[in-house]
Amino acid sequence: MTGVASRLLPSVAALSMRGSAGSAVTFTDDGFLLTNAHVVAGATTGSAAFADGVDTPFDVVGADPLSDLAVVRVHHPGAPAAPLGDADDLRIGQLVVAVGNPMGLAGSVTAGVVSGLGRSLPARDGRRVRVIDDVIQTDAALNPGNSGGALADSTGHVVGINTAVAGYGLGLAVPINETTRSIIGDLVATGPVSYTAPHLATRLGQKQGLRVVEVVPNSPAGLAGIYLGDVLVTAGGRPVNSVRTLQRLMLGPAIGADLPITLLRRNALVDVVALPTELR
């Protein structure tokens, strides 16, 4: 694990903004860093301090509070990019390393294991709520300031962005996977991420289906005739068996295109068509 730490430390920065601080990890050679949306909430600029002593300003490129991911870009890139991995390959008991800046202690490294997978973490942005799916649970020590830092596997690939301390010996990280890579790509390319309603759902608790727990009035879900308590079975012809499945249909390309949905209502299958629009 010492090799993993030495490779990652130059890529991790301590972020400082007016009234807040956190961590970020460089993931491109031209100065893009990945962090948490809650770390940079309300900020447009700040300062990034790296392990080699370089302290450079950064700009917030884009933030997505509903996935708790954000991208910032430093004015003077130079830190090496950390390779991104795939959290879908993680196994419970697997060794992981957390690198960040807890309690203002720059370049701190802790190690632990993956103690849980498939956790759900509610995230709220004003009235909008969604569940961050497949959150990684680890017993690697996390403290305030670790948020936005890297969670890496034994090969040095970043598999998560540390996001929350859930209790003593219990930390959570947003996974790096196909869904979040798409979100990161949108943040780099355009700044804001385009989600669509009807994404306001939580997991049903069985193999297939998502139970609707909120429908915003006059939203695409509401206009399509989706009601509180409905269970989404398929969307776009695909089985809806996890939040991630639905999220993959809720990104930019789906906006403005009819989305057929089959749902279960009072033991009967009902077909509706939603017209997704950009979530602002």
C-alpha positions in Angstrom: 0.0 0.0 0.0 3.0 2.3 0.4 3.4 2.3 -3.4 -0.2 3.2 -3.9 0.1 6.1 -1.5 3.3 7.5 -3.1 1.7 7.4 -6.5 -1.5 9.1 -5.4 -0.2 11.8 -3.1 1.1 14.1 -5.9 -2.3 13.9 -7.6 -4.4 14.9 -4.5 -4.9 18.6 -3.6 -6.2 20.4 -0.6 -9.0 22.8 -1.7 -9.6 26.0 0.2 -12.5 28.3 -0.4 -14.0 31.1 1.7 -15.4 29.4 4.7 -14.9 25.8 3.6 -12.2 23.3 2.7 -11.9 19.8 1.3 -9.9 17.6 -1.1 -9.7 16.9 -4.8 -7.9 14.5 -7.1 -6.4 15.3 -10.5 -7.7 13.0 -13.2 -6.5 14.7 -16.4 -3.1 16.0 -17.5 -4.5 19.4 -18.3 -5.6 20.3 -14.8 -9.1 18.9 -14.2 -9.7 17.7 -10.6 -12.6 15.7 -9.3 -14.2 16.5 -5.9 -17.5 16.5 -4.1 -20.3 19.0 -5.0 -20.8 19.8 -1.4 -17.1 20.7 -1.0 -17.4 23.5 -3.6 -21.1 24.4 -2.9 -21.6 28.1 -3.4 -18.0 28.7 -4.6 -16.8 29.6 -8.1 -13.1 29.9 -7.3 -10.6 28.9 -4.7 -7.1 27.7 -4.0 -5.6 24.2 -4.6 -2.4 23.2 -2.6 -0.5 20.1 -3.8 2.0 17.9 -2.0 5.0 19.4 -3.8 4.2 22.8 -2.3 2.5 24.3 -5.4 -0.5 26.5 -4.5 -2.6 27.6 -7.4 -6.0 29.1 -8.0 -8.8 27.0 -9.4 -12.2 27.6 -11.0 -15.3 25.5 -10.5 -16.1 24.0 -13.9 -19.3 22.3 -12.9 -21.1 20.6 -10.0 -23.8 18.1 -9.7 -25.3 18.1 -6.2 -27.5 15.1 -7.1 -24.5 12.8 -7.4 -22.3 14.9 -5.1 -19.6 15.2 -7.8 -17.9 18.3 -9.1 -15.0 19.2 -11.4 -12.6 22.0 -10.8 -9.7 23.2 -13.0 -6.5 24.7 -11.7 -4.9 27.7 -13.4 -1.4 26.1 -13.5 -1.6 22.3 -14.1 1.3 20.2 -13.4 0.2 17.4 -11.0 0.1 13.9 -12.5 -3.3 12.5 -13.3 -4.5 9.6 -11.1 -5.9 6.7 -13.1 -9.6 6.1 -12.7 -10.8 2.6 -12.0 -14.1 0.8 -11.9 -15.9 0.4 -8.6 -18.1 -2.3 -10.2 -15.1 -4.6 -9.8 -14.7 -4.1 -6.1 -15.3 -7.0 -3.6 -16.2 -6.8 0.1 -13.0 -7.3 2.1 -10.8 -5.8 -0.7 -8.1 -3.4 0.5 -8.5 0.3 -0.3 -6.5 3.5 0.5 -8.0 6.9 1.2 -5.9 10.0 0.4 -7.1 13.5 1.4 -6.6 16.4 3.8 -8.6 15.6 6.9 -8.7 18.3 9.7 -6.3 20.4 7.6 -3.6 17.8 7.7 -2.5 17.8 4.0 -1.5 14.6 2.3 -3.0 12.2 4.9 -3.3 8.5 4.0 -5.4 5.8 5.7 -6.0 2.2 4.7 -8.9 -0.2 5.2 -11.1 -2.6 3.5 -14.3 -2.4 1.5 -16.8 -3.2 4.2 -20.0 -2.8 2.2 -21.2 -2.4 -1.4 -24.5 -1.3 -2.9 -25.3 1.1 -0.2 -27.6 4.0 -0.9 -27.0 7.6 0.2 -29.8 10.2 -0.1 -28.6 13.5 -1.7 -30.7 16.6 -1.7 -30.5 19.8 -3.8 -33.2 22.1 -2.5 -36.5 20.2 -3.1 -34.9 17.7 -5.4 -33.9 14.4 -3.9 -32.2 11.3 -5.4 -30.4 8.3 -4.1 -26.7 7.9 -5.0 -26.7 4.3 -5.8 -24.0 1.7 -5.1 -22.1 3.9 -2.6 -18.9 2.3 -1.3 -18.7 1.7 2.4 -15.2 1.5 3.9 -13.6 1.3 7.3 -10.6 3.4 6.2 -10.6 6.3 8.6 -12.3 9.4 7.1 -12.6 12.8 8.8 -13.8 16.3 7.8 -11.6 17.4 5.0 -11.4 14.0 3.4 -14.4 14.8 1.3 -13.5 15.0 -2.3 -10.3 12.9 -1.9 -9.4 9.7 -3.5 -10.4 6.1 -2.6 -8.1 3.8 -4.5 -7.7 0.1 -4.9 -4.4 -1.8 -4.4 -3.4 -1.1 -8.0 -3.6 2.7 -7.4 -6.7 3.2 -9.5 -9.2 5.7 -8.0 -12.5 3.8 -7.5 -14.3 6.3 -5.4 -14.5 9.9 -4.2 -14.8 10.1 -0.4 -18.0 11.8 0.4 -19.2 11.2 4.0 -18.4 10.1 7.4 -21.3 7.9 8.5 -20.0 7.0 11.9 -16.9 5.7 13.8 -15.0 3.5 11.4 -17.6 4.0 8.7 -17.0 6.1 5.6 -18.8 6.3 2.3 -17.5 7.1 -1.2 -19.2 7.9 -4.5 -18.2 5.1 -6.9 -16.3 5.6 -10.1 -18.3 3.5 -12.6 -20.1 3.8 -15.9 -22.8 6.1 -14.6 -20.5 8.5 -12.8 -18.0 8.6 -15.6 -20.8 9.9 -17.8 -21.6 12.5 -15.2 -18.0 13.5 -15.0 -17.8 13.7 -18.8 -20.8 16.1 -18.8 -19.2 18.2 -16.1 -16.0 18.6 -18.1 -17.7 19.3 -21.4 -20.6 21.5 -20.4 -20.5 22.3 -16.7 -24.0 21.3 -15.5 -25.3 17.8 -15.8 -28.6 17.3 -17.5 -30.9 14.9 -15.6 -34.4 14.3 -16.4 -37.5 13.7 -14.3 -38.9 11.1 -13.7 -35.7 10.3 -11.8 -37.3 11.0 -8.4 -37.4 7.4 -7.1 -35.8 5.1 -4.6 -35.2 1.5 -4.8 -38.2 -0.8 -4.5 -36.3 -3.4 -2.4 -36.7 -6.3 -4.9 -34.9 -7.5 -7.9 -36.9 -5.5 -10.4 -38.7 -2.3 -10.0 -38.4 1.2 -8.4 -41.2 2.5 -6.2 -42.1 6.2 -6.8 -41.9 8.2 -3.6 -42.3 11.7 -5.0 -43.7 13.2 -8.1 -43.1 16.9 -8.7 -46.3 18.7 -10.0 -46.1 19.5 -13.8 -42.9 17.5 -14.1 -42.5 15.0 -17.0 -43.4 12.2 -14.6 -46.5 14.0 -13.4 -47.6 14.9 -16.9 -47.0 11.3 -18.0 -49.5 10.1 -15.4 -47.0 8.6 -12.9 -48.3 8.6 -9.4 -46.9 8.2 -5.9 -46.7 4.5 -5.1 -46.3 3.3 -8.7 -43.5 0.8 -9.3 -41.4 1.3 -12.4 -40.8 -2.0 -14.1 -39.3 -1.0 -17.5 -38.2 2.3 -19.1 -37.2 2.6 -22.7 -37.8 -1.1 -23.1 -35.2 -2.0 -20.5 -35.9 -3.6 -17.1 -35.6 -1.2 -14.2 -33.8 -3.2 -11.6 -31.7 -0.5 -9.9 -31.4 3.2 -9.6 -28.4 3.1 -11.9 -30.4 1.5 -14.7 -32.8 4.4 -14.6 -30.0 7.0 -14.3 -28.4 5.7 -17.5 -31.6 6.7 -19.3 -31.8 10.1 -17.6 -28.8 11.9 -19.0 -28.6 14.5 -21.8 -29.3 12.4 -24.9 -32.8 11.4 -23.5 -34.0 15.0 -23.3 -36.8 15.8 -25.6 -37.3 12.2 -26.7 -40.3 10.0 -25.8 -39.5 7.6 -23.0 -42.0 4.7 -22.8 -42.4 3.4 -19.2 -44.2 0.3 -17.9 -45.3 0.5 -14.3 -47.1 -1.6 -11.8 -50.2 0.1 -10.2 -52.5 -1.8 -7.9 -51.4 -5.2 -9.3 -52.0 -4.0 -12.9 -49.4 -3.1 -15.6 -49.8 0.4 -16.9 -48.0 1.9 -19.9 -47.2 5.6 -20.0 -44.9 7.8 -22.1 -42.8 10.5 -20.5 -41.1 13.4 -22.3 -37.9 14.1 -20.4 -36.8 17.7 -19.9 -33.7 19.2 -18.5 -33.6 19.3 -14.7 -32.6 22.8 -13.5 
